Amino acid sequence: MAINSISSRQSTAVNTEAVSPTEKKDSPPKQAENKPVSAPSSTVVTISMAGKAALAEATETAAQTAAEARNGDHQAQRLQVKQSAAKKAA
């Protein structure tokens, strides 16, 4: 009986010293914690000629539209007709 109690104590000691499969002693530290914070990168944006023209048309004043319509700009003339129809409906 003394032999059985000693062997059970030894197996218990071995079991408490065993490393669980999910625990690794040699695992490297997490990379996310050690990464330095980088400065935001700069981005250069270029706007095409068509984009610039669309922006100019969208931001022009009523006086500019009227002047262009008098000089024969068909888009400005259509916009004036649309604006006058909207005023009549309101």
MOPAC internal coordinates of N, CA, C and O (Angstrom, degrees):
PM7 1SCF
backbone

  N    0.0000 0     0.00 0     0.00 0    0    0    0
  C    1.4406 1     0.00 0     0.00 0    1    0    0
  C    1.5213 1   112.74 1     0.00 0    2    1    0
  O    1.2310 1   119.16 1   147.93 1    3    2    1
  N    1.2431 1   119.21 1   -32.07 1    3    2    1
  C    1.4575 1   121.93 1   179.07 1    5    3    2
  C    1.5167 1   110.56 1   -64.15 1    6    5    3
  O    1.2310 1   119.97 1   145.83 1    7    6    5
  N    1.2960 1   117.67 1   -34.17 1    7    6    5
  C    1.4628 1   121.11 1   179.78 1    9    7    6
  C    1.5228 1   110.23 1   -66.40 1   10    9    7
  O    1.2310 1   119.55 1   138.51 1   11   10    9
  N    1.3139 1   118.46 1   -41.49 1   11   10    9
  C    1.4596 1   121.56 1   179.67 1   13   11   10
  C    1.5247 1   112.22 1   -63.41 1   14   13   11
  O    1.2310 1   120.01 1   139.51 1   15   14   13
  N    1.3096 1   117.59 1   -40.49 1   15   14   13
  C    1.4600 1   119.51 1  -178.63 1   17   15   14
  C    1.5234 1   111.19 1   -70.04 1   18   17   15
  O    1.2310 1   119.45 1   145.93 1   19   18   17
  N    1.3177 1   118.66 1   -34.07 1   19   18   17
  C    1.4647 1   121.23 1   177.85 1   21   19   18
  C    1.5281 1   110.09 1   -68.93 1   22   21   19
  O    1.2310 1   120.32 1   135.58 1   23   22   21
  N    1.3275 1   116.99 1   -44.42 1   23   22   21
  C    1.4626 1   119.28 1  -179.02 1   25   23   22
  C    1.5210 1   111.53 1   -65.87 1   26   25   23
  O    1.2310 1   120.03 1   145.26 1   27   26   25
  N    1.3127 1   117.55 1   -34.74 1   27   26   25
  C    1.4619 1   118.65 1   177.82 1   29   27   26
  C    1.5182 1   111.04 1   -69.32 1   30   29   27
  O    1.2310 1   120.12 1   146.83 1   31   30   29
  N    1.3388 1   117.37 1   -33.17 1   31   30   29
  C    1.4593 1   120.16 1   177.11 1   33   31   30
  C    1.5283 1   110.12 1   -68.33 1   34   33   31
  O    1.2310 1   120.24 1   139.57 1   35   34   33
  N    1.3175 1   117.15 1   -40.43 1   35   34   33
  C    1.4477 1   120.33 1   179.74 1   37   35   34
  C    1.5297 1   111.47 1   -65.56 1   38   37   35
  O    1.2310 1   120.22 1   138.17 1   39   38   37
  N    1.3179 1   117.18 1   -41.83 1   39   38   37
  C    1.4517 1   119.58 1   179.67 1   41   39   38
  C    1.5206 1   110.99 1   -66.80 1   42   41   39
  O    1.2310 1   120.55 1   147.00 1   43   42   41
  N    1.3316 1   116.56 1   -33.00 1   43   42   41
  C    1.4502 1   119.64 1   176.38 1   45   43   42
  C    1.5259 1   110.10 1   -66.58 1   46   45   43
  O    1.2310 1   120.48 1   138.76 1   47   46   45
  N    1.3097 1   116.68 1   -41.24 1   47   46   45
  C    1.4576 1   120.18 1   179.07 1   49   47   46
  C    1.5207 1   110.64 1   -64.73 1   50   49   47
  O    1.2310 1   119.74 1   140.08 1   51   50   49
  N    1.2947 1   118.11 1   -39.92 1   51   50   49
  C    1.4566 1   121.59 1   178.72 1   53   51   50
  C    1.5211 1   109.96 1   -65.89 1   54   53   51
  O    1.2310 1   119.80 1   139.34 1   55   54   53
  N    1.3166 1   117.99 1   -40.66 1   55   54   53
  C    1.4579 1   121.37 1  -179.34 1   57   55   54
  C    1.5272 1   112.21 1   -64.87 1   58   57   55
  O    1.2310 1   119.89 1   143.98 1   59   58   57
  N    1.3299 1   117.82 1   -36.02 1   59   58   57
  C    1.4652 1   119.09 1  -179.39 1   61   59   58
  C    1.5149 1   111.67 1   -75.13 1   62   61   59
  O    1.2310 1   119.58 1   155.65 1   63   62   61
  N    1.3285 1   118.41 1   -24.35 1   63   62   61
  C    1.4488 1   121.23 1   179.56 1   65   63   62
  C    1.5252 1   112.50 1   -88.42 1   66   65   63
  O    1.2310 1   120.12 1   167.23 1   67   66   65
  N    1.2987 1   117.38 1   -12.77 1   67   66   65
  C    1.4649 1   120.27 1  -178.23 1   69   67   66
  C    1.5223 1   110.24 1   -67.39 1   70   69   67
  O    1.2310 1   121.35 1   -36.07 1   71   70   69
  N    1.3059 1   115.02 1   143.93 1   71   70   69
  C    1.4673 1   121.39 1   179.37 1   73   71   70
  C    1.5197 1   108.24 1   -89.71 1   74   73   71
  O    1.2310 1   120.63 1   -46.78 1   75   74   73
  N    1.3075 1   116.40 1   133.22 1   75   74   73
  C    1.4541 1   119.80 1   179.26 1   77   75   74
  C    1.5284 1   108.96 1   -69.29 1   78   77   75
  O    1.2310 1   119.48 1   -26.54 1   79   78   77
  N    1.3317 1   118.61 1   153.46 1   79   78   77
  C    1.4638 1   121.04 1  -178.27 1   81   79   78
  C    1.5279 1   113.21 1   -62.73 1   82   81   79
  O    1.2310 1   119.25 1   152.29 1   83   82   81
  N    1.3213 1   119.04 1   -27.71 1   83   82   81
  C    1.4645 1   120.65 1  -178.82 1   85   83   82
  C    1.5166 1   112.05 1   -83.01 1   86   85   83
  O    1.2310 1   119.82 1   162.38 1   87   86   85
  N    1.3268 1   117.94 1   -17.62 1   87   86   85
  C    1.4555 1   121.31 1  -179.45 1   89   87   86
  C    1.5195 1   109.19 1   -96.82 1   90   89   87
  O    1.2310 1   120.44 1   -55.26 1   91   90   89
  N    1.3312 1   116.77 1   124.74 1   91   90   89
  C    1.4553 1   121.28 1  -179.93 1   93   91   90
  C    1.5212 1   108.28 1  -121.39 1   94   93   91
  O    1.2310 1   120.86 1   -50.63 1   95   94   93
  N    1.3072 1   115.96 1   129.37 1   95   94   93
  C    1.4603 1   119.71 1  -178.81 1   97   95   94
  C    1.5218 1   111.74 1   -77.87 1   98   97   95
  O    1.2310 1   119.68 1   148.39 1   99   98   97
  N    1.3057 1   118.21 1   -31.61 1   99   98   97
  C    1.4580 1   122.09 1  -175.02 1  101   99   98
  C    1.5257 1   113.15 1   -98.35 1  102  101   99
  O    1.2310 1   119.34 1  -161.57 1  103  102  101
  N    1.3105 1   118.87 1    18.43 1  103  102  101
  C    1.4692 1   119.88 1  -178.48 1  105  103  102
  C    1.5274 1   109.49 1   -73.67 1  106  105  103
  O    1.2310 1   120.03 1   -39.95 1  107  106  105
  N    1.3415 1   117.55 1   140.05 1  107  106  105
  C    1.4684 1   120.57 1   179.67 1  109  107  106
  C    1.5263 1   110.11 1   -71.62 1  110  109  107
  O    1.2310 1   119.98 1   -23.51 1  111  110  109
  N    1.3214 1   117.64 1   156.49 1  111  110  109
  C    1.4736 1   119.27 1   178.16 1  113  111  110
  C    1.5231 1   110.51 1   -65.40 1  114  113  111
  O    1.2310 1   121.13 1   -23.75 1  115  114  113
  N    1.3019 1   115.44 1   156.25 1  115  114  113
  C    1.4662 1   120.13 1  -178.98 1  117  115  114
  C    1.5169 1   109.97 1   -64.59 1  118  117  115
  O    1.2310 1   120.43 1   -45.43 1  119  118  117
  N    1.3223 1   116.78 1   134.57 1  119  118  117
  C    1.4514 1   122.20 1  -177.01 1  121  119  118
  C    1.5278 1   111.90 1   -72.65 1  122  121  119
  O    1.2310 1   119.80 1   147.82 1  123  122  121
  N    1.3227 1   117.99 1   -32.18 1  123  122  121
  C    1.4615 1   121.19 1  -176.15 1  125  123  122
  C    1.5239 1   110.80 1   -63.93 1  126  125  123
  O    1.2310 1   120.26 1   147.01 1  127  126  125
  N    1.3128 1   117.11 1   -32.99 1  127  126  125
  C    1.4588 1   119.81 1  -178.52 1  129  127  126
  C    1.5238 1   111.57 1   -77.24 1  130  129  127
  O    1.2310 1   119.62 1   152.85 1  131  130  129
  N    1.3246 1   118.34 1   -27.15 1  131  130  129
  C    1.4483 1   121.60 1  -174.63 1  133  131  130
  C    1.5181 1   113.69 1   -95.79 1  134  133  131
  O    1.2310 1   119.12 1   175.77 1  135  134  133
  N    1.3220 1   119.29 1    -4.23 1  135  134  133
  C    1.4634 1   121.09 1  -177.59 1  137  135  134
  C    1.5209 1   109.92 1   -75.19 1  138  137  135
  O    1.2310 1   120.13 1   -47.00 1  139  138  137
  N    1.3245 1   117.35 1   133.00 1  139  138  137
  C    1.4623 1   118.96 1   175.02 1  141  139  138
  C    1.5245 1   109.69 1   -75.40 1  142  141  139
  O    1.2310 1   121.10 1   -28.38 1  143  142  141
  N    1.2959 1   115.49 1   151.62 1  143  142  141
  C    1.4604 1   120.93 1   179.62 1  145  143  142
  C    1.5180 1   107.58 1   -79.12 1  146  145  143
  O    1.2310 1   120.37 1   -56.83 1  147  146  145
  N    1.3284 1   116.89 1   123.17 1  147  146  145
  C    1.4541 1   120.57 1  -178.56 1  149  147  146
  C    1.5246 1   110.31 1   -92.56 1  150  149  147
  O    1.2310 1   121.51 1   -26.54 1  151  150  149
  N    1.2985 1   114.72 1   153.46 1  151  150  149
  C    1.4562 1   120.52 1   178.24 1  153  151  150
  C    1.5275 1   108.64 1   -71.58 1  154  153  151
  O    1.2310 1   119.99 1   -31.93 1  155  154  153
  N    1.3237 1   117.63 1   148.07 1  155  154  153
  C    1.4654 1   119.19 1   179.36 1  157  155  154
  C    1.5280 1   110.53 1   -62.62 1  158  157  155
  O    1.2310 1   121.17 1   -37.48 1  159  158  157
  N    1.3029 1   115.36 1   142.52 1  159  158  157
  C    1.4600 1   119.95 1  -179.11 1  161  159  158
  C    1.5246 1   110.07 1   -79.27 1  162  161  159
  O    1.2310 1   120.93 1   -30.14 1  163  162  161
  N    1.3100 1   115.82 1   149.86 1  163  162  161
  C    1.4576 1   119.41 1   178.38 1  165  163  162
  C    1.5185 1   109.09 1   -91.80 1  166  165  163
  O    1.2310 1   120.80 1   -38.99 1  167  166  165
  N    1.3142 1   116.08 1   141.01 1  167  166  165
  C    1.4484 1   122.29 1  -178.97 1  169  167  166
  C    1.5177 1   108.92 1  -123.56 1  170  169  167
  O    1.2310 1   121.06 1   -45.35 1  171  170  169
  N    1.3124 1   115.58 1   134.65 1  171  170  169
  C    1.4553 1   121.07 1   178.20 1  173  171  170
  C    1.5243 1   107.46 1  -103.27 1  174  173  171
  O    1.2310 1   121.10 1   -52.35 1  175  174  173
  N    1.3211 1   115.50 1   127.65 1  175  174  173
  C    1.4543 1   121.40 1  -179.54 1  177  175  174
  C    1.5200 1   108.48 1  -116.60 1  178  177  175
  O    1.2310 1   120.73 1   -48.21 1  179  178  177
  N    1.3269 1   116.21 1   131.79 1  179  178  177
  C    1.4577 1   120.15 1   175.57 1  181  179  178
  C    1.5216 1   108.71 1  -115.54 1  182  181  179
  O    1.2310 1   121.17 1   -40.62 1  183  182  181
  N    1.3075 1   115.36 1   139.38 1  183  182  181
  C    1.4660 1   121.31 1  -179.08 1  185  183  182
  C    1.5227 1   107.87 1  -103.29 1  186  185  183
  O    1.2310 1   120.52 1   -46.99 1  187  186  185
  N    1.3120 1   116.62 1   133.01 1  187  186  185
  C    1.4586 1   121.11 1  -178.88 1  189  187  186
  C    1.5258 1   110.63 1   -69.63 1  190  189  187
  O    1.2310 1   121.24 1   -13.50 1  191  190  189
  N    1.3123 1   115.23 1   166.50 1  191  190  189
  C    1.4612 1   120.18 1   178.97 1  193  191  190
  C    1.5261 1   110.83 1   -62.71 1  194  193  191
  O    1.2310 1   120.49 1   141.18 1  195  194  193
  N    1.3309 1   116.67 1   -38.82 1  195  194  193
  C    1.4698 1   119.92 1   178.70 1  197  195  194
  C    1.5230 1   110.47 1   -65.09 1  198  197  195
  O    1.2310 1   120.35 1   142.51 1  199  198  197
  N    1.3139 1   116.94 1   -37.49 1  199  198  197
  C    1.4663 1   120.98 1   177.71 1  201  199  198
  C    1.5133 1   111.62 1   -66.06 1  202  201  199
  O    1.2310 1   120.88 1   139.58 1  203  202  201
  N    1.3376 1   115.93 1   -40.42 1  203  202  201
  C    1.4622 1   120.07 1   178.01 1  205  203  202
  C    1.5268 1   110.92 1   -65.64 1  206  205  203
  O    1.2310 1   120.47 1   140.37 1  207  206  205
  N    1.3301 1   116.70 1   -39.63 1  207  206  205
  C    1.4640 1   120.57 1   179.09 1  209  207  206
  C    1.5289 1   110.75 1   -65.71 1  210  209  207
  O    1.2310 1   120.72 1   138.85 1  211  210  209
  N    1.3295 1   116.23 1   -41.15 1  211  210  209
  C    1.4676 1   119.90 1   179.07 1  213  211  210
  C    1.5287 1   110.74 1   -64.83 1  214  213  211
  O    1.2310 1   120.67 1   141.02 1  215  214  213
  N    1.3242 1   116.33 1   -38.98 1  215  214  213
  C    1.4599 1   120.05 1   177.48 1  217  215  214
  C    1.5235 1   111.00 1   -64.76 1  218  217  215
  O    1.2310 1   120.18 1   138.70 1  219  218  217
  N    1.3307 1   117.26 1   -41.30 1  219  218  217
  C    1.4615 1   121.23 1   179.27 1  221  219  218
  C    1.5355 1   110.98 1   -63.66 1  222  221  219
  O    1.2310 1   120.40 1   138.42 1  223  222  221
  N    1.3173 1   116.84 1   -41.58 1  223  222  221
  C    1.4650 1   120.53 1   178.75 1  225  223  222
  C    1.5248 1   111.37 1   -66.33 1  226  225  223
  O    1.2310 1   120.66 1   141.32 1  227  226  225
  N    1.3119 1   116.35 1   -38.68 1  227  226  225
  C    1.4713 1   120.02 1  -177.05 1  229  227  226
  C    1.5244 1   112.00 1   -72.21 1  230  229  227
  O    1.2310 1   120.27 1   152.56 1  231  230  229
  N    1.3210 1   117.08 1   -27.44 1  231  230  229
  C    1.4624 1   119.28 1  -175.51 1  233  231  230
  C    1.5242 1   113.87 1  -104.46 1  234  233  231
  O    1.2310 1   119.75 1  -173.60 1  235  234  233
  N    1.3313 1   118.08 1     6.40 1  235  234  233
  C    1.4646 1   118.51 1  -178.67 1  237  235  234
  C    1.5244 1   110.93 1   -76.71 1  238  237  235
  O    1.2310 1   121.10 1   -28.05 1  239  238  237
  N    1.3110 1   115.51 1   151.95 1  239  238  237
  C    1.4691 1   121.80 1  -177.57 1  241  239  238
  C    1.5266 1   110.23 1   -82.87 1  242  241  239
  O    1.2310 1   121.18 1   -11.64 1  243  242  241
  N    1.3272 1   115.34 1   168.36 1  243  242  241
  C    1.4705 1   120.86 1   178.60 1  245  243  242
  C    1.5313 1   110.51 1   -63.36 1  246  245  243
  O    1.2310 1   120.53 1   145.22 1  247  246  245
  N    1.3244 1   116.60 1   -34.78 1  247  246  245
  C    1.4656 1   120.03 1   179.33 1  249  247  246
  C    1.5289 1   110.45 1   -66.59 1  250  249  247
  O    1.2310 1   120.04 1   140.50 1  251  250  249
  N    1.3207 1   117.53 1   -39.50 1  251  250  249
  C    1.4570 1   120.62 1   177.71 1  253  251  250
  C    1.5264 1   110.49 1   -65.84 1  254  253  251
  O    1.2310 1   120.54 1   139.87 1  255  254  253
  N    1.3263 1   116.58 1   -40.13 1  255  254  253
  C    1.4653 1   120.78 1   179.26 1  257  255  254
  C    1.5217 1   109.99 1   -63.61 1  258  257  255
  O    1.2310 1   120.38 1   136.07 1  259  258  257
  N    1.3284 1   116.88 1   -43.93 1  259  258  257
  C    1.4709 1   120.79 1   179.38 1  261  259  258
  C    1.5271 1   110.98 1   -62.28 1  262  261  259
  O    1.2310 1   120.00 1   138.01 1  263  262  261
  N    1.3148 1   117.60 1   -41.99 1  263  262  261
  C    1.4648 1   121.24 1   179.57 1  265  263  262
  C    1.5267 1   110.22 1   -64.11 1  266  265  263
  O    1.2310 1   120.35 1   137.56 1  267  266  265
  N    1.3204 1   116.94 1   -42.44 1  267  266  265
  C    1.4629 1   119.99 1   179.12 1  269  267  266
  C    1.5247 1   111.09 1   -66.96 1  270  269  267
  O    1.2310 1   120.24 1   142.77 1  271  270  269
  N    1.3395 1   117.14 1   -37.23 1  271  270  269
  C    1.4697 1   120.49 1   179.34 1  273  271  270
  C    1.5315 1   110.41 1   -65.07 1  274  273  271
  O    1.2310 1   120.17 1   140.76 1  275  274  273
  N    1.3214 1   117.27 1   -39.24 1  275  274  273
  C    1.4745 1   120.42 1   177.86 1  277  275  274
  C    1.5252 1   111.69 1   -65.97 1  278  277  275
  O    1.2310 1   120.37 1   150.88 1  279  278  277
  N    1.3205 1   116.91 1   -29.12 1  279  278  277
  C    1.4738 1   120.79 1  -179.53 1  281  279  278
  C    1.5254 1   112.49 1   -87.53 1  282  281  279
  O    1.2310 1   120.21 1  -174.33 1  283  282  281
  N    1.3383 1   117.20 1     5.67 1  283  282  281
  C    1.4543 1   120.29 1   173.90 1  285  283  282
  C    1.5293 1   115.73 1    97.99 1  286  285  283
  O    1.2310 1   119.22 1  -168.92 1  287  286  285
  N    1.3222 1   119.09 1    11.08 1  287  286  285
  C    1.4692 1   121.42 1   178.44 1  289  287  286
  C    1.5279 1   108.32 1   -73.03 1  290  289  287
  O    1.2310 1   120.66 1   -67.80 1  291  290  289
  N    1.3468 1   116.34 1   112.20 1  291  290  289
  C    1.4701 1   121.21 1  -176.00 1  293  291  290
  C    1.5353 1   111.92 1   -64.71 1  294  293  291
  O    1.2310 1   120.31 1   143.31 1  295  294  293
  N    1.3119 1   117.01 1   -36.69 1  295  294  293
  C    1.4687 1   118.99 1   179.47 1  297  295  294
  C    1.5273 1   110.05 1   -65.40 1  298  297  295
  O    1.2310 1   119.95 1   139.12 1  299  298  297
  N    1.3119 1   117.70 1   -40.88 1  299  298  297
  C    1.4596 1   121.60 1   178.61 1  301  299  298
  C    1.5285 1   110.55 1   -66.78 1  302  301  299
  O    1.2310 1   120.20 1   142.77 1  303  302  301
  N    1.3290 1   117.22 1   -37.23 1  303  302  301
  C    1.4673 1   120.57 1   178.22 1  305  303  302
  C    1.5264 1   110.78 1   -64.50 1  306  305  303
  O    1.2310 1   120.74 1   136.00 1  307  306  305
  N    1.3461 1   116.20 1   -44.00 1  307  306  305
  C    1.4717 1   119.48 1   178.09 1  309  307  306
  C    1.5267 1   111.08 1   -62.49 1  310  309  307
  O    1.2310 1   120.71 1   140.33 1  311  310  309
  N    1.3361 1   116.24 1   -39.67 1  311  310  309
  C    1.4594 1   119.89 1   179.25 1  313  311  310
  C    1.5254 1   110.95 1   -64.90 1  314  313  311
  O    1.2310 1   119.77 1   141.06 1  315  314  313
  N    1.3301 1   118.05 1   -38.94 1  315  314  313
  C    1.4612 1   120.68 1   178.02 1  317  315  314
  C    1.5234 1   111.29 1   -64.96 1  318  317  315
  O    1.2310 1   120.38 1   138.75 1  319  318  317
  N    1.3300 1   116.87 1   -41.25 1  319  318  317
  C    1.4661 1   120.22 1   177.76 1  321  319  318
  C    1.5198 1   110.35 1   -62.04 1  322  321  319
  O    1.2310 1   120.80 1   136.79 1  323  322  321
  N    1.3314 1   116.08 1   -43.21 1  323  322  321
  C    1.4647 1   121.06 1   179.50 1  325  323  322
  C    1.5286 1   111.33 1   -63.65 1  326  325  323
  O    1.2310 1   120.42 1   138.43 1  327  326  325
  N    1.3319 1   116.81 1   -41.57 1  327  326  325
  C    1.4634 1   120.67 1  -179.94 1  329  327  326
  C    1.5267 1   111.75 1   -68.47 1  330  329  327
  O    1.2310 1   120.10 1   141.27 1  331  330  329
  N    1.3305 1   117.41 1   -38.73 1  331  330  329
  C    1.4716 1   119.62 1   179.22 1  333  331  330
  C    1.5242 1   110.75 1   -68.87 1  334  333  331
  O    1.2310 1   119.78 1   144.85 1  335  334  333
  N    1.3268 1   118.02 1   -35.15 1  335  334  333
  C    1.4613 1   121.18 1   177.14 1  337  335  334
  C    1.5168 1   109.75 1   -67.23 1  338  337  335
  O    1.2310 1   120.01 1   142.92 1  339  338  337
  N    1.3109 1   117.58 1   -37.08 1  339  338  337
  C    1.4690 1   120.69 1   179.21 1  341  339  338
  C    1.5196 1   110.99 1   -67.99 1  342  341  339
  O    1.2310 1   120.28 1   144.62 1  343  342  341
  N    1.3520 1   117.06 1   -35.38 1  343  342  341
  C    1.4624 1   120.63 1   178.52 1  345  343  342
  C    1.5335 1   110.06 1   -67.97 1  346  345  343
  O    1.2310 1   119.80 1   140.10 1  347  346  345
  N    1.3387 1   117.99 1   -39.90 1  347  346  345
  C    1.4527 1   121.84 1  -179.89 1  349  347  346
  C    1.5194 1   111.02 1   -66.24 1  350  349  347
  O    1.2310 1   120.39 1   142.58 1  351  350  349
  N    1.3294 1   116.86 1   -37.42 1  351  350  349
  C    1.4718 1   121.67 1  -179.59 1  353  351  350
  C    1.5280 1   111.28 1   -70.49 1  354  353  351
  O    1.2310 1   120.38 1   151.93 1  355  354  353
  N    1.2914 1   116.87 1   -28.07 1  355  354  353
  C    1.4841 1   120.58 1  -177.35 1  357  355  354
  C    1.4695 1   111.03 1   -83.11 1  358  357  355
  O    1.2310 1   120.10 1   180.00 1  359  358  357

